[in-house]
Amino acid sequence: MQALSVGLADVIVEALRITKQAGVSVETSGKNSSAQTVELLHKPDWIFGPAMKDVLKIDKNTRSSMLGDLEAGRTAR
């Protein structure tokens, strides 16, 4: 998992570099700044995992639309 999170951090850093170069401001999403998010993504899994549980809460009852389509017998055209 750490390789994925570090890769995502690298993508964020590159996106921030490009937007800064283009003179575009970036909004902060959630409690953390982009720099804080990048720092967190570089942490080991045992720190990153528990920290992200508070950030990425997923409703246990959520169902994907694809599952609904399959259960209803709908197919791609």
Sequence and secondary structure as in RCSB ss.txt:
>XXXX:A:sequence
MQALSVGLADVIVEALRITKQAGVSVETSGKNSSAQTVELLHKPDWIFGPAMKDVLKIDKNTRSSMLGDLEAGRT
AR
>XXXX:A:secstr
 HHHHHHHHHHHHHHHHHHHHTT      SSS HHHHHHHHTS HHHHHHHHHHHS   TT   HHHHHHHTT  
  
